[in-house]
Amino acid sequence: MFEPFTRTRYRQFSIASILTALIFYLRATRLTKDNKEDLRIEADGGHFEVQTISRDIEDICKKHASEEPEEEEGLVHMSAKEFDDLREAHRGDASTRPDLDLRKVRVNLANTSGLTAEQYLKCKAEEFIEKHANPWPKSRVKPTLTPFKSPPVQTSEIKSLIHDIDMKLQPEEIEKNLIEENTRRQGLGDDDIMGGIEHRADVARMQILLHVGGIYLDTDIVVLKSLEPLMNYPLVLGSEIPEALANGVILVSKHSWFLKRWYQEYKFFDDQKWSVHSCYVPWALSKLFPDLIHIEWDTFIRPNVQELALLYHEVWDWTSNFVIHLYSRYMKSWDGQEERPLREFAVLNTTYGEIVRLVLWGDPKPRDVTEWL
């Protein structure tokens, strides 16, 4: 039986997402505290191997240290802190030792002595990777999306969503409405008969697209590859769940009959019915007029709000996607961070990390952070 996407159901999705994030956090905490183990990765050609071990920088540096002490003249020995402070001073061009040749420096740790600057920096990079690359434990099986299975559609379901199935398109009325809306908005600014800002945005994007056509993207949508293969369709939407379409990505011609018919349904808009006109009405219309819309079932809005572990905890194959939705309102609860520095994104071993590297550096593979540390 069809269940409208009400505010209550939307909140249930939100609560479910937060609870799932909490479960993953507890799993990670139990792994690192109860077992006293950390998640370690090793990068080899852009691929990560995950191991559960416990190491500090002393353990990491042992494999880099020379077995025999060096007898070269002019070597300058210093502690790790002294070396870190010296590098920081060099970085700011305010070194108190401008005459010092870093090739002559040897760094001494508590139980490991005589590390070259290069060896020590490799240790620091490995330590950073082990700390930041895998904030969440990974599944033992390759993460995949479950293909949507569209449920049988009952006429009663469509009738519950479409006010008048037989209503004819009224292009003159739509054009008149757009002109009136534009005039009204110029006089009233952001004031609107709709209460929720989300629903105002839903209508505003449709009004703009009815004027000029084109591509609309939510601010937390990332384009992963060219949308050119989809540009010949009069209207393209993605699906977040089998019985609803999503309006966070819209490709459309301004002459789209479907878009105009969808817009007409807003005459019967009810602000108390969350997402009905934005997501469920276009789904119902697609069942009535399937030749007038192209639907991307898995390459626009998936992973969806119930699959965010694939985005923020796992490494999922996103290469078939045209775009990906980051669901920024849930980012902190899933990623565990309000924001991350670039050096963490450089090694973050999740789908999110790969997407960020693709956007920033044009390559999703992990990057060398030695010089950043």
C-alpha positions as CSV (number, residue, x, y, z in Angstrom):
1,M,0.0,0.0,0.0
2,F,1.4,3.4,-0.9
3,E,2.6,5.5,2.0
4,P,3.0,9.2,1.4
5,F,6.4,10.7,2.2
6,T,5.2,12.7,5.2
7,R,7.3,14.8,7.5
8,T,7.0,12.0,10.0
9,R,8.6,9.5,7.6
10,Y,11.2,12.0,6.6
11,R,12.2,12.4,10.3
12,Q,12.2,8.6,10.6
13,F,14.8,8.6,7.8
14,S,16.9,11.2,9.6
15,I,16.7,9.3,12.9
16,A,17.6,6.1,11.2
17,S,20.6,7.7,9.5
18,I,21.9,9.1,12.8
19,L,21.4,5.8,14.7
20,T,23.2,3.9,12.0
21,A,26.1,6.4,12.2
22,L,26.1,5.9,16.0
23,I,26.3,2.1,15.6
24,F,29.3,2.4,13.2
25,Y,31.0,4.7,15.7
26,L,30.5,2.2,18.5
27,R,31.9,-0.6,16.3
28,A,35.0,1.5,15.6
29,T,35.3,2.4,19.3
30,R,35.0,-1.2,20.4
31,L,37.6,-2.2,17.8
32,T,40.2,0.4,18.9
33,K,39.6,0.4,22.6
34,D,38.5,-3.1,23.6
35,N,41.0,-4.8,21.3
36,K,43.6,-2.1,21.6
37,E,44.1,-2.2,17.9
38,D,44.1,0.5,15.2
39,L,43.1,0.3,11.6
40,R,46.2,0.5,9.4
41,I,46.3,0.9,5.6
42,E,49.1,0.6,3.1
43,A,48.8,2.4,-0.2
44,D,50.1,0.4,-3.2
45,G,49.3,1.9,-6.6
46,G,46.3,3.7,-5.3
47,H,44.8,0.6,-3.6
48,F,44.4,0.3,0.2
49,E,45.0,-2.8,2.2
50,V,43.4,-2.7,5.6
51,Q,45.0,-4.4,8.6
52,T,44.2,-4.4,12.3
53,I,47.4,-3.8,14.3
54,S,48.7,-1.5,17.0
55,R,51.8,0.6,16.2
56,D,53.3,3.9,17.3
57,I,55.8,6.0,15.5
58,E,58.7,4.0,17.1
59,D,57.3,0.8,15.6
60,I,56.9,2.5,12.2
61,C,60.4,3.9,12.2
62,K,62.2,0.7,13.1
63,K,62.0,-0.6,9.5
64,H,63.5,2.7,8.2
65,A,66.4,3.0,10.7
66,S,69.9,2.0,9.7
67,E,71.3,-1.2,11.4
68,E,74.8,0.2,11.7
69,P,75.5,3.6,13.3
70,E,76.9,6.2,10.8
71,E,80.3,7.7,11.3
72,E,80.1,10.5,8.8
73,E,81.5,13.8,10.0
74,G,79.3,16.8,10.5
75,L,76.1,15.0,11.4
76,V,73.7,17.0,13.6
77,H,71.6,14.9,16.0
78,M,68.3,16.2,17.3
79,S,65.1,15.0,18.9
80,A,61.9,14.6,16.8
81,K,60.4,17.8,18.4
82,E,63.5,19.8,17.6
83,F,63.4,18.6,14.0
84,D,59.7,19.3,13.6
85,D,60.2,22.8,15.0
86,L,63.2,23.3,12.6
87,R,61.1,22.2,9.6
88,E,58.3,24.5,10.6
89,A,60.7,27.4,10.8
90,H,62.1,26.5,7.3
91,R,58.5,26.4,6.0
92,G,58.0,29.9,7.1
93,D,61.3,31.2,5.7
94,A,62.3,32.2,9.2
95,S,64.8,29.6,10.1
96,T,67.2,30.2,12.9
97,R,69.6,27.8,11.3
98,P,69.8,28.9,7.6
99,D,73.2,27.3,7.3
100,L,71.9,23.8,8.3
101,D,72.0,21.1,5.7
102,L,69.0,18.9,6.4
103,R,70.8,16.0,4.7
104,K,73.2,16.1,7.7
105,V,70.4,15.9,10.2
106,R,69.7,12.7,12.2
107,V,66.6,12.4,14.2
108,N,66.6,10.4,17.4
109,L,63.5,8.9,19.0
110,A,63.3,7.2,22.4
111,N,64.3,3.8,21.1
112,T,65.3,4.5,17.5
113,S,68.3,6.7,16.6
114,G,70.0,8.0,13.5
115,L,67.0,8.5,11.2
116,T,67.7,10.6,8.2
117,A,65.3,13.4,7.6
118,E,63.8,11.5,4.7
119,Q,63.3,8.4,6.8
120,Y,61.7,10.3,9.6
121,L,59.3,12.1,7.3
122,K,58.3,8.7,5.8
123,C,57.5,7.5,9.4
124,K,55.4,10.6,10.0
125,A,53.5,10.1,6.8
126,E,52.7,6.4,7.6
127,E,51.7,7.4,11.1
128,F,49.3,10.0,9.7
129,I,47.8,7.6,7.2
130,E,47.2,5.0,9.9
131,K,45.5,7.6,12.1
132,H,43.3,9.3,9.4
133,A,42.7,7.1,6.4
134,N,40.3,4.6,7.9
135,P,38.1,6.3,10.6
136,W,35.5,3.6,10.2
137,P,35.8,-0.2,9.9
138,K,35.1,-1.7,6.5
139,S,32.8,-4.5,5.5
140,R,34.4,-7.8,4.7
141,V,32.4,-8.1,1.5
142,K,32.5,-5.7,-1.4
143,P,29.9,-3.0,-0.9
144,T,27.2,-2.9,-3.6
145,L,23.8,-1.3,-4.2
146,T,20.7,-3.4,-4.2
147,P,19.0,-2.8,-7.6
148,F,15.5,-1.2,-7.2
149,K,12.6,-3.4,-7.8
150,S,9.7,-1.2,-8.9
151,P,6.5,-2.4,-7.1
152,P,3.3,-3.0,-9.1
153,V,1.5,0.2,-9.5
154,Q,-2.2,0.4,-8.5
155,T,-4.4,3.0,-10.2
156,S,-5.6,4.0,-6.7
157,E,-2.1,5.0,-5.8
158,I,-1.8,7.3,-8.8
159,K,-5.2,8.8,-8.2
160,S,-4.2,9.6,-4.6
161,L,-1.4,11.7,-5.9
162,I,-2.7,13.3,-9.0
163,H,-5.6,15.7,-8.3
164,D,-7.2,15.3,-11.8
165,I,-5.7,12.6,-14.1
166,D,-7.7,13.9,-17.0
167,M,-6.7,17.6,-16.5
168,K,-5.5,19.1,-19.7
169,L,-2.3,21.1,-20.0
170,Q,-2.9,24.8,-19.8
171,P,0.2,26.5,-21.1
172,E,-1.4,30.0,-21.2
173,E,-2.4,29.7,-17.6
174,I,1.1,28.6,-16.7
175,E,2.7,31.5,-18.5
176,K,0.4,34.0,-16.8
177,N,1.2,32.4,-13.4
178,L,4.9,32.7,-14.0
179,I,4.6,36.4,-14.9
180,E,2.4,37.0,-11.9
181,E,4.8,35.2,-9.6
182,N,7.8,37.1,-10.9
183,T,6.0,40.4,-10.3
184,R,4.9,39.3,-6.8
185,R,8.3,38.2,-5.8
186,Q,9.9,41.5,-6.9
187,G,7.5,43.3,-4.6
188,L,7.6,40.9,-1.6
189,G,11.2,39.6,-1.7
190,D,11.4,36.2,0.0
191,D,7.8,36.3,1.3
192,D,5.8,33.4,0.0
193,I,2.5,31.6,0.5
194,M,4.5,28.4,1.2
195,G,5.8,27.9,4.7
196,G,8.8,25.6,4.2
197,I,12.0,26.9,2.6
198,E,12.5,23.5,1.0
199,H,9.1,23.7,-0.8
200,R,9.8,27.3,-1.8
201,A,13.0,26.2,-3.4
202,D,11.2,23.3,-5.1
203,V,8.8,25.7,-6.8
204,A,11.4,28.3,-7.6
205,R,13.6,25.9,-9.6
206,M,10.7,24.7,-11.6
207,Q,9.7,28.3,-12.5
208,I,13.2,29.1,-13.6
209,L,13.5,25.9,-15.7
210,L,10.1,26.7,-17.3
211,H,11.6,30.0,-18.4
212,V,14.9,28.9,-19.7
213,G,15.3,25.1,-19.4
214,G,18.7,23.7,-18.5
215,I,20.3,21.8,-15.6
216,Y,19.4,22.2,-11.9
217,L,21.7,20.7,-9.2
218,D,21.3,20.9,-5.4
219,T,24.4,22.5,-3.8
220,D,25.6,19.1,-2.4
221,I,25.5,17.4,-5.8
222,V,28.9,16.5,-7.4
223,V,29.0,15.9,-11.1
224,L,31.3,13.0,-11.8
225,K,31.2,12.8,-15.6
226,S,29.7,14.5,-18.6
227,L,25.9,14.7,-18.7
228,E,26.0,15.0,-22.5
229,P,24.6,11.5,-23.1
230,L,21.4,12.6,-21.3
231,M,20.9,16.0,-23.0
232,N,18.6,14.7,-25.8
233,Y,15.8,13.7,-23.4
234,P,13.1,16.4,-22.8
235,L,13.3,15.7,-19.0
236,V,15.6,13.6,-16.8
237,L,15.2,12.9,-13.1
238,G,16.8,10.4,-10.7
239,S,15.1,8.1,-8.2
240,E,16.0,8.0,-4.5
241,I,13.5,5.2,-3.7
242,P,11.5,2.9,-6.0
243,E,8.2,4.8,-5.5
244,A,9.4,8.4,-5.7
245,L,11.6,10.5,-8.0
246,A,14.0,13.2,-6.7
247,N,14.2,16.8,-7.8
248,G,17.8,17.5,-6.6
249,V,19.0,16.9,-10.2
250,I,16.9,18.0,-13.1
251,L,17.8,18.1,-16.8
252,V,15.0,19.6,-18.9
253,S,14.0,21.5,-22.0
254,K,11.9,24.6,-21.3
255,H,9.4,23.1,-23.7
256,S,8.9,20.0,-21.6
257,W,5.3,19.0,-21.5
258,F,5.9,16.9,-18.5
259,L,7.5,19.8,-16.5
260,K,4.5,22.0,-17.3
261,R,2.0,19.3,-16.2
262,W,4.0,18.7,-13.0
263,Y,3.9,22.4,-12.3
264,Q,0.2,22.5,-12.7
265,E,-0.2,20.1,-9.9
266,Y,1.1,22.7,-7.5
267,K,-2.3,24.4,-7.7
268,F,-3.3,21.7,-5.2
269,F,-0.1,22.0,-3.1
270,D,-0.4,21.2,0.7
271,D,2.6,22.3,2.7
272,Q,1.8,19.7,5.4
273,K,2.4,16.8,3.0
274,W,6.2,16.6,2.9
275,S,7.8,15.9,-0.5
276,V,4.5,14.8,-2.1
277,H,4.5,17.3,-4.9
278,S,8.3,17.4,-5.2
279,C,8.9,13.6,-5.4
280,Y,5.8,11.5,-5.5
281,V,3.7,13.5,-8.0
282,P,6.4,13.3,-10.7
283,W,6.7,9.6,-10.0
284,A,2.9,9.2,-10.5
285,L,3.0,11.3,-13.7
286,S,5.9,9.1,-15.0
287,K,3.6,6.1,-14.7
288,L,0.9,7.9,-16.8
289,F,3.3,9.5,-19.3
290,P,6.5,7.2,-19.4
291,D,7.5,8.4,-22.9
292,L,7.9,12.0,-21.7
293,I,10.5,11.4,-19.0
294,H,13.8,9.6,-18.7
295,I,14.6,8.2,-15.2
296,E,18.2,7.4,-14.0
297,W,17.4,4.8,-11.3
298,D,20.9,4.3,-9.9
299,T,23.2,6.9,-11.2
300,F,21.8,10.2,-9.8
301,I,20.6,9.9,-6.2
302,R,22.2,6.7,-5.1
303,P,23.6,5.9,-2.6
304,N,20.4,7.3,-1.0
305,V,19.7,8.6,2.5
306,Q,19.4,5.0,3.7
307,E,22.7,3.9,2.1
308,L,25.1,6.6,3.4
309,A,27.4,4.0,4.9
310,L,28.5,3.3,1.3
311,L,29.4,7.0,0.9
312,Y,31.1,7.8,4.2
313,H,32.3,4.5,5.6
314,E,33.0,2.2,2.7
315,V,34.8,2.4,-0.6
316,W,32.1,1.9,-3.2
317,D,32.5,1.8,-6.9
318,W,30.9,5.1,-8.1
319,T,32.3,5.1,-11.6
320,S,29.0,4.4,-13.2
321,N,27.4,7.4,-11.6
322,F,26.8,10.7,-13.5
323,V,26.5,12.6,-10.2
324,I,26.5,11.8,-6.5
325,H,24.5,13.3,-3.7
326,L,26.6,14.1,-0.5
327,Y,23.5,14.7,1.7
328,S,25.4,17.5,3.5
329,R,22.8,17.8,6.3
330,Y,23.9,14.3,7.5
331,M,27.6,14.7,6.7
332,K,28.8,15.4,10.3
333,S,26.8,12.5,11.8
334,W,28.2,10.1,9.1
335,D,31.7,11.3,8.5
336,G,32.3,12.2,12.1
337,Q,33.8,15.6,11.2
338,E,32.4,19.1,10.7
339,E,35.2,19.6,8.2
340,R,38.5,18.1,7.2
341,P,41.9,19.6,6.2
342,L,43.2,18.8,2.7
343,R,45.9,16.4,4.0
344,E,43.2,14.2,5.5
345,F,41.2,14.2,2.3
346,A,44.4,13.2,0.6
347,V,44.4,9.8,2.3
348,L,40.8,9.3,3.4
349,N,39.9,5.7,2.4
350,T,36.2,6.1,1.7
351,T,34.0,6.9,-1.3
352,Y,33.7,10.4,0.0
353,G,37.5,10.7,0.1
354,E,37.8,9.5,-3.5
355,I,35.1,11.9,-4.7
356,V,36.9,14.9,-3.0
357,R,40.2,13.9,-4.5
358,L,38.6,13.7,-7.9
359,V,37.2,17.2,-7.5
360,L,40.4,18.8,-6.0
361,W,43.1,17.0,-7.9
362,G,41.4,15.2,-10.8
363,D,42.4,11.8,-9.5
364,P,40.6,9.7,-6.8
365,K,43.8,7.8,-5.8
366,P,45.4,8.6,-2.4
367,R,48.1,11.2,-2.5
368,D,51.5,11.5,-0.9
369,V,51.3,13.7,2.2
370,T,54.9,13.6,3.3
371,E,55.6,17.2,2.4
372,W,52.3,18.3,4.1
373,L,53.3,17.1,7.5
